[in-house]
Amino acid sequence: MVGIPLMIAVAVFDLVVVIIAIVKSNQGKRYRYPLCLRLIQ
């Protein structure tokens, strides 16, 4: 019973983050996705 609401929440979060990234890149600013691990520096 946890899987479907969690999947919906992750999809909404992903959509919001993508929209924020689009707006920032359109303004010419760099954007790092949250919760992204930087394994190679």
mmCIF entry with sequence, helices, sheets and N, C-alpha, C, O atoms, coordinates in Angstrom:
data_MODEL
# 
_entry.id   MODEL 
# 
_entity.id                         1 
_entity.type                       polymer 
_entity.pdbx_number_of_molecules   1 
# 
_entity_poly.entity_id                      1 
_entity_poly.type                           'polypeptide(L)' 
_entity_poly.nstd_linkage                   no 
_entity_poly.nstd_monomer                   no 
_entity_poly.pdbx_seq_one_letter_code       MVGIPLMIAVAVFDLVVVIIAIVKSNQGKRYRYPLCLRLIQ 
_entity_poly.pdbx_seq_one_letter_code_can   MVGIPLMIAVAVFDLVVVIIAIVKSNQGKRYRYPLCLRLIQ 
_entity_poly.pdbx_strand_id                 A 
# 
loop_
_entity_poly_seq.entity_id 
_entity_poly_seq.num 
_entity_poly_seq.mon_id 
_entity_poly_seq.hetero 
1 1  MET n 
1 2  VAL n 
1 3  GLY n 
1 4  ILE n 
1 5  PRO n 
1 6  LEU n 
1 7  MET n 
1 8  ILE n 
1 9  ALA n 
1 10 VAL n 
1 11 ALA n 
1 12 VAL n 
1 13 PHE n 
1 14 ASP n 
1 15 LEU n 
1 16 VAL n 
1 17 VAL n 
1 18 VAL n 
1 19 ILE n 
1 20 ILE n 
1 21 ALA n 
1 22 ILE n 
1 23 VAL n 
1 24 LYS n 
1 25 SER n 
1 26 ASN n 
1 27 GLN n 
1 28 GLY n 
1 29 LYS n 
1 30 ARG n 
1 31 TYR n 
1 32 ARG n 
1 33 TYR n 
1 34 PRO n 
1 35 LEU n 
1 36 CYS n 
1 37 LEU n 
1 38 ARG n 
1 39 LEU n 
1 40 ILE n 
1 41 GLN n 
# 
_struct_asym.id          A 
_struct_asym.entity_id   1 
# 
_struct_conf.conf_type_id            HELX_P 
_struct_conf.id                      HELX_P1 
_struct_conf.pdbx_PDB_helix_id       AA1 
_struct_conf.beg_label_comp_id       GLY 
_struct_conf.beg_label_asym_id       A 
_struct_conf.beg_label_seq_id        3 
_struct_conf.pdbx_beg_PDB_ins_code   ? 
_struct_conf.end_label_comp_id       ASN 
_struct_conf.end_label_asym_id       A 
_struct_conf.end_label_seq_id        26 
_struct_conf.pdbx_end_PDB_ins_code   ? 
_struct_conf.beg_auth_comp_id        GLY 
_struct_conf.beg_auth_asym_id        A 
_struct_conf.beg_auth_seq_id         3 
_struct_conf.end_auth_comp_id        ASN 
_struct_conf.end_auth_asym_id        A 
_struct_conf.end_auth_seq_id         26 
_struct_conf.pdbx_PDB_helix_class    1 
_struct_conf.details                 ? 
_struct_conf.pdbx_PDB_helix_length   24 
# 
_struct_conf_type.id          HELX_P 
_struct_conf_type.criteria    ? 
_struct_conf_type.reference   ? 
# 
loop_
_atom_site.group_PDB 
_atom_site.id 
_atom_site.type_symbol 
_atom_site.label_atom_id 
_atom_site.label_alt_id 
_atom_site.label_comp_id 
_atom_site.label_asym_id 
_atom_site.label_entity_id 
_atom_site.label_seq_id 
_atom_site.pdbx_PDB_ins_code 
_atom_site.Cartn_x 
_atom_site.Cartn_y 
_atom_site.Cartn_z 
_atom_site.occupancy 
_atom_site.B_iso_or_equiv 
_atom_site.pdbx_formal_charge 
_atom_site.auth_seq_id 
_atom_site.auth_comp_id 
_atom_site.auth_asym_id 
_atom_site.auth_atom_id 
_atom_site.pdbx_PDB_model_num 
ATOM 1   N N  . MET A 1 1  ? 0.805  -1.202 0.000   1.00 0.00 ? 1  MET A N  1 
ATOM 2   C CA . MET A 1 1  ? 0.000  0.000  0.000   1.00 0.00 ? 1  MET A CA 1 
ATOM 3   C C  . MET A 1 1  ? 0.845  1.263  0.000   1.00 0.00 ? 1  MET A C  1 
ATOM 4   O O  . MET A 1 1  ? 0.316  2.361  -0.170  1.00 0.00 ? 1  MET A O  1 
ATOM 5   N N  . VAL A 1 2  ? 2.139  1.122  0.186   1.00 0.00 ? 2  VAL A N  1 
ATOM 6   C CA . VAL A 1 2  ? 3.018  2.293  0.206   1.00 0.00 ? 2  VAL A CA 1 
ATOM 7   C C  . VAL A 1 2  ? 3.567  2.584  -1.184  1.00 0.00 ? 2  VAL A C  1 
ATOM 8   O O  . VAL A 1 2  ? 3.903  3.728  -1.489  1.00 0.00 ? 2  VAL A O  1 
ATOM 9   N N  . GLY A 1 3  ? 3.660  1.568  -2.024  1.00 0.00 ? 3  GLY A N  1 
ATOM 10  C CA . GLY A 1 3  ? 4.340  1.690  -3.309  1.00 0.00 ? 3  GLY A CA 1 
ATOM 11  C C  . GLY A 1 3  ? 3.718  2.685  -4.266  1.00 0.00 ? 3  GLY A C  1 
ATOM 12  O O  . GLY A 1 3  ? 4.426  3.509  -4.844  1.00 0.00 ? 3  GLY A O  1 
ATOM 13  N N  . ILE A 1 4  ? 2.417  2.626  -4.446  1.00 0.00 ? 4  ILE A N  1 
ATOM 14  C CA . ILE A 1 4  ? 1.770  3.493  -5.435  1.00 0.00 ? 4  ILE A CA 1 
ATOM 15  C C  . ILE A 1 4  ? 1.813  4.969  -5.012  1.00 0.00 ? 4  ILE A C  1 
ATOM 16  O O  . ILE A 1 4  ? 2.170  5.808  -5.839  1.00 0.00 ? 4  ILE A O  1 
ATOM 17  N N  . PRO A 1 5  ? 1.466  5.329  -3.765  1.00 0.00 ? 5  PRO A N  1 
ATOM 18  C CA . PRO A 1 5  ? 1.588  6.739  -3.378  1.00 0.00 ? 5  PRO A CA 1 
ATOM 19  C C  . PRO A 1 5  ? 3.035  7.242  -3.438  1.00 0.00 ? 5  PRO A C  1 
ATOM 20  O O  . PRO A 1 5  ? 3.279  8.392  -3.805  1.00 0.00 ? 5  PRO A O  1 
ATOM 21  N N  . LEU A 1 6  ? 3.988  6.385  -3.081  1.00 0.00 ? 6  LEU A N  1 
ATOM 22  C CA . LEU A 1 6  ? 5.391  6.783  -3.159  1.00 0.00 ? 6  LEU A CA 1 
ATOM 23  C C  . LEU A 1 6  ? 5.811  7.006  -4.604  1.00 0.00 ? 6  LEU A C  1 
ATOM 24  O O  . LEU A 1 6  ? 6.545  7.950  -4.897  1.00 0.00 ? 6  LEU A O  1 
ATOM 25  N N  . MET A 1 7  ? 5.356  6.154  -5.500  1.00 0.00 ? 7  MET A N  1 
ATOM 26  C CA . MET A 1 7  ? 5.672  6.318  -6.915  1.00 0.00 ? 7  MET A CA 1 
ATOM 27  C C  . MET A 1 7  ? 5.068  7.611  -7.463  1.00 0.00 ? 7  MET A C  1 
ATOM 28  O O  . MET A 1 7  ? 5.709  8.299  -8.258  1.00 0.00 ? 7  MET A O  1 
ATOM 29  N N  . ILE A 1 8  ? 3.859  7.947  -7.054  1.00 0.00 ? 8  ILE A N  1 
ATOM 30  C CA . ILE A 1 8  ? 3.221  9.193  -7.487  1.00 0.00 ? 8  ILE A CA 1 
ATOM 31  C C  . ILE A 1 8  ? 3.987  10.394 -6.939  1.00 0.00 ? 8  ILE A C  1 
ATOM 32  O O  . ILE A 1 8  ? 4.198  11.374 -7.653  1.00 0.00 ? 8  ILE A O  1 
ATOM 33  N N  . ALA A 1 9  ? 4.407  10.322 -5.672  1.00 0.00 ? 9  ALA A N  1 
ATOM 34  C CA . ALA A 1 9  ? 5.157  11.420 -5.065  1.00 0.00 ? 9  ALA A CA 1 
ATOM 35  C C  . ALA A 1 9  ? 6.499  11.630 -5.769  1.00 0.00 ? 9  ALA A C  1 
ATOM 36  O O  . ALA A 1 9  ? 6.903  12.770 -5.998  1.00 0.00 ? 9  ALA A O  1 
ATOM 37  N N  . VAL A 1 10 ? 7.179  10.559 -6.107  1.00 0.00 ? 10 VAL A N  1 
ATOM 38  C CA . VAL A 1 10 ? 8.463  10.671 -6.815  1.00 0.00 ? 10 VAL A CA 1 
ATOM 39  C C  . VAL A 1 10 ? 8.255  11.251 -8.210  1.00 0.00 ? 10 VAL A C  1 
ATOM 40  O O  . VAL A 1 10 ? 9.074  12.048 -8.667  1.00 0.00 ? 10 VAL A O  1 
ATOM 41  N N  . ALA A 1 11 ? 7.189  10.872 -8.888  1.00 0.00 ? 11 ALA A N  1 
ATOM 42  C CA . ALA A 1 11 ? 6.908  11.406 -10.221 1.00 0.00 ? 11 ALA A CA 1 
ATOM 43  C C  . ALA A 1 11 ? 6.607  12.896 -10.160 1.00 0.00 ? 11 ALA A C  1 
ATOM 44  O O  . ALA A 1 11 ? 7.067  13.653 -11.015 1.00 0.00 ? 11 ALA A O  1 
ATOM 45  N N  . VAL A 1 12 ? 5.846  13.326 -9.167  1.00 0.00 ? 12 VAL A N  1 
ATOM 46  C CA . VAL A 1 12 ? 5.543  14.756 -9.017  1.00 0.00 ? 12 VAL A CA 1 
ATOM 47  C C  . VAL A 1 12 ? 6.811  15.526 -8.684  1.00 0.00 ? 12 VAL A C  1 
ATOM 48  O O  . VAL A 1 12 ? 7.045  16.602 -9.234  1.00 0.00 ? 12 VAL A O  1 
ATOM 49  N N  . PHE A 1 13 ? 7.637  14.983 -7.783  1.00 0.00 ? 13 PHE A N  1 
ATOM 50  C CA . PHE A 1 13 ? 8.904  15.626 -7.428  1.00 0.00 ? 13 PHE A CA 1 
ATOM 51  C C  . PHE A 1 13 ? 9.797  15.760 -8.658  1.00 0.00 ? 13 PHE A C  1 
ATOM 52  O O  . PHE A 1 13 ? 10.410 16.807 -8.868  1.00 0.00 ? 13 PHE A O  1 
ATOM 53  N N  . ASP A 1 14 ? 9.873  14.720 -9.460  1.00 0.00 ? 14 ASP A N  1 
ATOM 54  C CA . ASP A 1 14 ? 10.687 14.743 -10.676 1.00 0.00 ? 14 ASP A CA 1 
ATOM 55  C C  . ASP A 1 14 ? 10.178 15.810 -11.648 1.00 0.00 ? 14 ASP A C  1 
ATOM 56  O O  . ASP A 1 14 ? 10.975 16.538 -12.241 1.00 0.00 ? 14 ASP A O  1 
ATOM 57  N N  . LEU A 1 15 ? 8.886  15.904 -11.808 1.00 0.00 ? 15 LEU A N  1 
ATOM 58  C CA . LEU A 1 15 ? 8.312  16.899 -12.705 1.00 0.00 ? 15 LEU A CA 1 
ATOM 59  C C  . LEU A 1 15 ? 8.625  18.318 -12.238 1.00 0.00 ? 15 LEU A C  1 
ATOM 60  O O  . LEU A 1 15 ? 8.964  19.179 -13.049 1.00 0.00 ? 15 LEU A O  1 
ATOM 61  N N  . VAL A 1 16 ? 8.514  18.561 -10.936 1.00 0.00 ? 16 VAL A N  1 
ATOM 62  C CA . VAL A 1 16 ? 8.801  19.892 -10.392 1.00 0.00 ? 16 VAL A CA 1 
ATOM 63  C C  . VAL A 1 16 ? 10.272 20.236 -10.575 1.00 0.00 ? 16 VAL A C  1 
ATOM 64  O O  . VAL A 1 16 ? 10.599 21.360 -10.957 1.00 0.00 ? 16 VAL A O  1 
ATOM 65  N N  . VAL A 1 17 ? 11.163 19.288 -10.309 1.00 0.00 ? 17 VAL A N  1 
ATOM 66  C CA . VAL A 1 17 ? 12.600 19.539 -10.439 1.00 0.00 ? 17 VAL A CA 1 
ATOM 67  C C  . VAL A 1 17 ? 12.971 19.802 -11.891 1.00 0.00 ? 17 VAL A C  1 
ATOM 68  O O  . VAL A 1 17 ? 13.800 20.669 -12.167 1.00 0.00 ? 17 VAL A O  1 
ATOM 69  N N  . VAL A 1 18 ? 12.377 19.075 -12.815 1.00 0.00 ? 18 VAL A N  1 
ATOM 70  C CA . VAL A 1 18 ? 12.659 19.294 -14.233 1.00 0.00 ? 18 VAL A CA 1 
ATOM 71  C C  . VAL A 1 18 ? 12.186 20.681 -14.666 1.00 0.00 ? 18 VAL A C  1 
ATOM 72  O O  . VAL A 1 18 ? 12.880 21.355 -15.427 1.00 0.00 ? 18 VAL A O  1 
ATOM 73  N N  . ILE A 1 19 ? 11.031 21.112 -14.200 1.00 0.00 ? 19 ILE A N  1 
ATOM 74  C CA . ILE A 1 19 ? 10.531 22.446 -14.550 1.00 0.00 ? 19 ILE A CA 1 
ATOM 75  C C  . ILE A 1 19 ? 11.448 23.524 -13.984 1.00 0.00 ? 19 ILE A C  1 
ATOM 76  O O  . ILE A 1 19 ? 11.738 24.507 -14.666 1.00 0.00 ? 19 ILE A O  1 
ATOM 77  N N  . ILE A 1 20 ? 11.906 23.355 -12.753 1.00 0.00 ? 20 ILE A N  1 
ATOM 78  C CA . ILE A 1 20 ? 12.839 24.325 -12.165 1.00 0.00 ? 20 ILE A CA 1 
ATOM 79  C C  . ILE A 1 20 ? 14.139 24.363 -12.961 1.00 0.00 ? 20 ILE A C  1 
ATOM 80  O O  . ILE A 1 20 ? 14.684 25.441 -13.197 1.00 0.00 ? 20 ILE A O  1 
ATOM 81  N N  . ALA A 1 21 ? 14.643 23.203 -13.377 1.00 0.00 ? 21 ALA A N  1 
ATOM 82  C CA . ALA A 1 21 ? 15.876 23.143 -14.167 1.00 0.00 ? 21 ALA A CA 1 
ATOM 83  C C  . ALA A 1 21 ? 15.698 23.833 -15.511 1.00 0.00 ? 21 ALA A C  1 
ATOM 84  O O  . ALA A 1 21 ? 16.613 24.511 -15.979 1.00 0.00 ? 21 ALA A O  1 
ATOM 85  N N  . ILE A 1 22 ? 14.542 23.674 -16.137 1.00 0.00 ? 22 ILE A N  1 
ATOM 86  C CA . ILE A 1 22 ? 14.278 24.324 -17.419 1.00 0.00 ? 22 ILE A CA 1 
ATOM 87  C C  . ILE A 1 22 ? 14.286 25.833 -17.257 1.00 0.00 ? 22 ILE A C  1 
ATOM 88  O O  . ILE A 1 22 ? 14.874 26.544 -18.072 1.00 0.00 ? 22 ILE A O  1 
ATOM 89  N N  . VAL A 1 23 ? 13.633 26.331 -16.206 1.00 0.00 ? 23 VAL A N  1 
ATOM 90  C CA . VAL A 1 23 ? 13.572 27.780 -15.980 1.00 0.00 ? 23 VAL A CA 1 
ATOM 91  C C  . VAL A 1 23 ? 14.959 28.336 -15.693 1.00 0.00 ? 23 VAL A C  1 
ATOM 92  O O  . VAL A 1 23 ? 15.327 29.379 -16.234 1.00 0.00 ? 23 VAL A O  1 
ATOM 93  N N  . LYS A 1 24 ? 15.733 27.660 -14.855 1.00 0.00 ? 24 LYS A N  1 
ATOM 94  C CA . LYS A 1 24 ? 17.089 28.136 -14.532 1.00 0.00 ? 24 LYS A CA 1 
ATOM 95  C C  . LYS A 1 24 ? 17.990 28.125 -15.762 1.00 0.00 ? 24 LYS A C  1 
ATOM 96  O O  . LYS A 1 24 ? 18.750 29.069 -15.978 1.00 0.00 ? 24 LYS A O  1 
ATOM 97  N N  . SER A 1 25 ? 17.914 27.074 -16.567 1.00 0.00 ? 25 SER A N  1 
ATOM 98  C CA . SER A 1 25 ? 18.770 27.014 -17.748 1.00 0.00 ? 25 SER A CA 1 
ATOM 99  C C  . SER A 1 25 ? 18.344 28.047 -18.787 1.00 0.00 ? 25 SER A C  1 
ATOM 100 O O  . SER A 1 25 ? 19.177 28.546 -19.543 1.00 0.00 ? 25 SER A O  1 
ATOM 101 N N  . ASN A 1 26 ? 17.069 28.367 -18.827 1.00 0.00 ? 26 ASN A N  1 
ATOM 102 C CA . ASN A 1 26 ? 16.597 29.404 -19.742 1.00 0.00 ? 26 ASN A CA 1 
ATOM 103 C C  . ASN A 1 26 ? 17.121 30.771 -19.329 1.00 0.00 ? 26 ASN A C  1 
ATOM 104 O O  . ASN A 1 26 ? 17.299 31.650 -20.173 1.00 0.00 ? 26 ASN A O  1 
ATOM 105 N N  . GLN A 1 27 ? 17.367 30.955 -18.041 1.00 0.00 ? 27 GLN A N  1 
ATOM 106 C CA . GLN A 1 27 ? 17.927 32.213 -17.537 1.00 0.00 ? 27 GLN A CA 1 
ATOM 107 C C  . GLN A 1 27 ? 19.447 32.245 -17.671 1.00 0.00 ? 27 GLN A C  1 
ATOM 108 O O  . GLN A 1 27 ? 20.072 33.259 -17.362 1.00 0.00 ? 27 GLN A O  1 
ATOM 109 N N  . GLY A 1 28 ? 20.036 31.166 -18.118 1.00 0.00 ? 28 GLY A N  1 
ATOM 110 C CA . GLY A 1 28 ? 21.484 31.099 -18.295 1.00 0.00 ? 28 GLY A CA 1 
ATOM 111 C C  . GLY A 1 28 ? 22.229 30.685 -17.044 1.00 0.00 ? 28 GLY A C  1 
ATOM 112 O O  . GLY A 1 28 ? 23.450 30.831 -16.983 1.00 0.00 ? 28 GLY A O  1 
ATOM 113 N N  . LYS A 1 29 ? 21.534 30.176 -16.052 1.00 0.00 ? 29 LYS A N  1 
ATOM 114 C CA . LYS A 1 29 ? 22.174 29.757 -14.811 1.00 0.00 ? 29 LYS A CA 1 
ATOM 115 C C  . LYS A 1 29 ? 22.357 28.245 -14.804 1.00 0.00 ? 29 LYS A C  1 
ATOM 116 O O  . LYS A 1 29 ? 21.614 27.510 -15.454 1.00 0.00 ? 29 LYS A O  1 
ATOM 117 N N  . ARG A 1 30 ? 23.367 27.795 -14.053 1.00 0.00 ? 30 ARG A N  1 
ATOM 118 C CA . ARG A 1 30 ? 23.588 26.361 -13.907 1.00 0.00 ? 30 ARG A CA 1 
ATOM 119 C C  . ARG A 1 30 ? 22.680 25.835 -12.819 1.00 0.00 ? 30 ARG A C  1 
ATOM 120 O O  . ARG A 1 30 ? 22.363 26.546 -11.866 1.00 0.00 ? 30 ARG A O  1 
ATOM 121 N N  . TYR A 1 31 ? 22.261 24.585 -12.960 1.00 0.00 ? 31 TYR A N  1 
ATOM 122 C CA . TYR A 1 31 ? 21.378 23.968 -11.972 1.00 0.00 ? 31 TYR A CA 1 
ATOM 123 C C  . TYR A 1 31 ? 21.831 22.555 -11.704 1.00 0.00 ? 31 TYR A C  1 
ATOM 124 O O  . TYR A 1 31 ? 22.057 21.782 -12.635 1.00 0.00 ? 31 TYR A O  1 
ATOM 125 N N  . ARG A 1 32 ? 21.966 22.213 -10.438 1.00 0.00 ? 32 ARG A N  1 
ATOM 126 C CA . ARG A 1 32 ? 22.289 20.841 -10.030 1.00 0.00 ? 32 ARG A CA 1 
ATOM 127 C C  . ARG A 1 32 ? 21.045 20.208 -9.462  1.00 0.00 ? 32 ARG A C  1 
ATOM 128 O O  . ARG A 1 32 ? 20.361 20.793 -8.622  1.00 0.00 ? 32 ARG A O  1 
ATOM 129 N N  . TYR A 1 33 ? 20.760 19.024 -9.917  1.00 0.00 ? 33 TYR A N  1 
ATOM 130 C CA . TYR A 1 33 ? 19.597 18.312 -9.409  1.00 0.00 ? 33 TYR A CA 1 
ATOM 131 C C  . TYR A 1 33 ? 19.806 17.951 -7.939  1.00 0.00 ? 33 TYR A C  1 
ATOM 132 O O  . TYR A 1 33 ? 20.891 17.508 -7.560  1.00 0.00 ? 33 TYR A O  1 
ATOM 133 N N  . PRO A 1 34 ? 18.779 18.135 -7.110  1.00 0.00 ? 34 PRO A N  1 
ATOM 134 C CA . PRO A 1 34 ? 18.925 17.731 -5.699  1.00 0.00 ? 34 PRO A CA 1 
ATOM 135 C C  . PRO A 1 34 ? 18.936 16.210 -5.586  1.00 0.00 ? 34 PRO A C  1 
ATOM 136 O O  . PRO A 1 34 ? 18.439 15.506 -6.465  1.00 0.00 ? 34 PRO A O  1 
ATOM 137 N N  . LEU A 1 35 ? 19.494 15.729 -4.524  1.00 0.00 ? 35 LEU A N  1 
ATOM 138 C CA . LEU A 1 35 ? 19.581 14.291 -4.229  1.00 0.00 ? 35 LEU A CA 1 
ATOM 139 C C  . LEU A 1 35 ? 20.395 13.527 -5.262  1.00 0.00 ? 35 LEU A C  1 
ATOM 140 O O  . LEU A 1 35 ? 20.219 12.320 -5.429  1.00 0.00 ? 35 LEU A O  1 
ATOM 141 N N  . CYS A 1 36 ? 21.284 14.227 -5.954  1.00 0.00 ? 36 CYS A N  1 
ATOM 142 C CA . CYS A 1 36 ? 22.132 13.594 -6.966  1.00 0.00 ? 36 CYS A CA 1 
ATOM 143 C C  . CYS A 1 36 ? 23.525 13.388 -6.384  1.00 0.00 ? 36 CYS A C  1 
ATOM 144 O O  . CYS A 1 36 ? 24.158 14.337 -5.921  1.00 0.00 ? 36 CYS A O  1 
ATOM 145 N N  . LEU A 1 37 ? 23.992 12.164 -6.410  1.00 0.00 ? 37 LEU A N  1 
ATOM 146 C CA . LEU A 1 37 ? 25.317 11.879 -5.880  1.00 0.00 ? 37 LEU A CA 1 
ATOM 147 C C  . LEU A 1 37 ? 26.392 12.236 -6.900  1.00 0.00 ? 37 LEU A C  1 
ATOM 148 O O  . LEU A 1 37 ? 26.301 11.870 -8.073  1.00 0.00 ? 37 LEU A O  1 
ATOM 149 N N  . ARG A 1 38 ? 27.404 12.950 -6.439  1.00 0.00 ? 38 ARG A N  1 
ATOM 150 C CA . ARG A 1 38 ? 28.522 13.292 -7.328  1.00 0.00 ? 38 ARG A CA 1 
ATOM 151 C C  . ARG A 1 38 ? 29.628 12.275 -7.096  1.00 0.00 ? 38 ARG A C  1 
ATOM 152 O O  . ARG A 1 38 ? 30.457 12.441 -6.202  1.00 0.00 ? 38 ARG A O  1 
ATOM 153 N N  . LEU A 1 39 ? 29.636 11.227 -7.901  1.00 0.00 ? 39 LEU A N  1 
ATOM 154 C CA . LEU A 1 39 ? 30.609 10.157 -7.727  1.00 0.00 ? 39 LEU A CA 1 
ATOM 155 C C  . LEU A 1 39 ? 31.947 10.495 -8.376  1.00 0.00 ? 39 LEU A C  1 
ATOM 156 O O  . LEU A 1 39 ? 32.996 10.070 -7.893  1.00 0.00 ? 39 LEU A O  1 
ATOM 157 N N  . ILE A 1 40 ? 31.915 11.248 -9.458  1.00 0.00 ? 40 ILE A N  1 
ATOM 158 C CA . ILE A 1 40 ? 33.147 11.642 -10.164 1.00 0.00 ? 40 ILE A CA 1 
ATOM 159 C C  . ILE A 1 40 ? 33.240 13.157 -10.109 1.00 0.00 ? 40 ILE A C  1 
ATOM 160 O O  . ILE A 1 40 ? 32.300 13.864 -10.472 1.00 0.00 ? 40 ILE A O  1 
ATOM 161 N N  . GLN A 1 41 ? 34.391 13.648 -9.649  1.00 0.00 ? 41 GLN A N  1 
ATOM 162 C CA . GLN A 1 41 ? 34.539 15.098 -9.533  1.00 0.00 ? 41 GLN A CA 1 
ATOM 163 C C  . GLN A 1 41 ? 35.571 15.618 -10.505 1.00 0.00 ? 41 GLN A C  1 
ATOM 164 O O  . GLN A 1 41 ? 35.828 16.821 -10.548 1.00 0.00 ? 41 GLN A O  1 
# 
